[in-house]
Amino acid sequence: MTEPNSPTTLSQSIRRSAIGLAIFACFTAGLISVTNFFTQDTIQANERAYEARQLLSLLPDGYAAEALLNSARSLDQIEATDLTLLHIAGDELYYRAINDQGQVDAILLPLVAPEGYSEAIRLIVGISPTGTIIGARVTRHRETPGLGDQVELQKSNWILQFNGRSLAKPLPAAWQVKKDGGQFDQLTGATITPRAIVTALRQGLEFFELNKTRLLADALLEPTL
């Protein structure tokens, strides 16, 4: 008679467990794949809707979400040295807000503030053809709750102070927080986060001035999506 704890019985038990785990893993992977397949369109639609809301929040009423999303263009035609002002890669997209007369009312640019308190902060900024900020929004960050997260419009109106600003208003030297001798408010208990965003938005305006002819040109009207 074979002993209950003999090597043969133990080996068979391990083998059966391994087979059971393999079957369970295959079943789980298959279930996940099927779920992803059937929800992929919904996920993409939700992501597209969120992106549209972010973009539309920068603009006055009257712009269609779908038209704005379809206006996406790649920044890969821009000089890499200029893209360093935005701290993004050339394959990222920007958007054009076009009115009923076919004129561009704003360029919506992605940019990154690399020196956030916790990590880099992602933003999007709307700039008029004359180089004035129409609006700016933080789209991703990991700043300290209750302090640095006040850069979110849902938490405070701090980000709205950039509306109507340009490289001439104020002059570049004043594009700093007040603690550093500039004209922009910092946040109570948080200076690093506002400082990073002020710098990023100023550099976004500098990028626009260097490339506005190309960004606004009809030569870039072919869609990338």
N, C-alpha and C positions, 0 to 999 in steps of 0.2 A: 504494500500500500504506500502511495506517495504521501510524504509528510505535508501538512498544510502550508508550512513555510519553506518548502523546498525551493531551490533556485528555479526549477521549471515552472512551478506555479507562480512565483513572483514575476518571472519574465513574461509569462502569459498575461498577468494582470497589468503590467506596465504597457504591454503592447495594446491590450484592449483599451486602456485609458488614452493612449496616444491616438488610436484610431478614432475614439469618441471625440477627443478634442479637435482632431483634424476635420471631422464631419461637422462639428459645431462651428468651427471657424469658417469653413466653406459656406455653410448655410447663412451665417451672419454676414459674410462678405457679399453673398448673392443678394440678401435682403437689402443691404445698404445700396448696392448698385441699382437694384430695381427702384428703390425709393428715390435715389438721386435722378434716375432717368425720368420718372414721372413728375418730379418736382422742379426739375431744372428750369423749365420755362417760367414757372411761378417765381423762383428765386431771381432769375434774370430780370423779370418784370418788376419785382420789388426793388432790386438794386437800381434799375433804370428810373423808377419813380422817385426813389430817394435822391438820386443824383439830380433829377429835374427840379425837385423841391429846393435843393441847395442852390442851384443856379438861379432859379426864379426868385429866390429870396433876395438876391442882389439887385434886382431890376424893378422898375415900376410895373404896375399892372398892364396887361395887354399883350404879353408875349406868350406864345404857345409852347408848352413843354416839349412836345414832339419835335417841333421845328428847331427848338434850341438844341436838343440832343443831337439832331441830325446835322447840325452845323459844325460838329466836331471836326477839328483838323489836327494833324500831327505837328509837333514842333521839330520834327527831324530835319526840316529845311533851314533851321536856325543854326548859326555858328555855335559850336560847342563852348567856346570861350564866353559867349553871351549867356548861355544856359547856366553857367556857374552862378550867375546872379540870382537865378531862381532855385538853385540847388536841386534840380530835377534832371531826369534823363531825357534825351531827345525824342523818345517814342511816346512821351506823354501827350495828352490832348488839351487843346484849348477850344473855346467856343466863341461864336459870334452872334450877338443879339442884333437881328436885322428887322427893321420896321417895314410897314406896308409899302413904302416907296422903294424898298430894296436897298436902303442905306444902312450901314453898320452903326448902331448906336453905342455898342460896347464890345470890348474884347474881354472875355472871362479867362483869366490865366490861373493855372495851378502854381503854387510855390511852396517852399519849405523853409521854415525857420530852424536851422540846424542846432541852435544853442538854447533850446528849451531847458527848463529846470530838470525834467525827468528824461526826456528824449526829444528828438526832432518833432516839430509841430507842423502839420500840414494845413494849408489854407487855400482859399480861392479868392481872387480879387477881380472885381469888375472895373474896367478902366474905359473912360470915354475916349473918342478919337482925339480929343484935345489934351489928353493926358491927366484927366481928373478922376480920382477914385469915386466910383458910384456906390460901391459897397464892398465889404470884405467879410469873410466868415472863416472861422476855424473849423476844419472838417475832421481832424483827428489829432488827439493829444493824450498825454498821460500825466497832466499836471496835477498838483496837489488839490484834492477836493476841498472846497471852501476857501481856497486861496487862488492858485493859478487857474483853476477851472472857471473863474469869472470871465475869462476871455470868450466863453460860449455866450451867444446871444440869449439862450434860454436862462442863463444865470444872472446876467447883468447887461447893461447897455454900453459897456466899455468899448466894444469893437466899433460902435457907431461913430465914435469921435473921428474916424478916418474918412467918413463921407465928405466929399467936396475938397479933399486935400490933393495937392499935386507937388511936384518938385519945386514949384515957385511959391507954394502956400502950405507950409512955411518953406523957407530956403533949406537946402540940404543940411546945412550945419545945425538947424533946429529940429531935424528929424531924430529926436532923442526923447527919452522920458524926462520929466521935469527934474528928477533927481540928478540927472547928468547935464542939466542946463538946457534941455530942450523944451518943447511945447506940449508934449503928450503926457496925459495922466498915467501914473503907474497904478498898481492895485495895492490895497492895504495889506501889508505883510508879504507882498510878492513883487519883486522888481525884475528878476531874471526873465520871467515869462514875458511881460510887456516889452522889455528891452529887446528881446529876440524878435518879437512880432513887429515892432516899429522898424527895426533894421530890415527885416524881410520885405515889408511893404514898400519901404523906400527903394530897395533894390529891384522890386517888381516894377516900380515906376521908371527906374533907370533902364531896365530891360525893355520896357515898352517904348521909351524914347529912342533907343538904339534900333528897334526893329519894327516900328509902327507902320512904315511903308510896306514892308513885307507882310505883316499881320493883317493889314487892311486891304491888300492888293487883290484884284480880281484873279490874279494868277493862282491864288490859293483857294479858289471857290470849289474845286473838285472835292467831294466828300471823301473821308477816309473810312466811314462805317458802311 
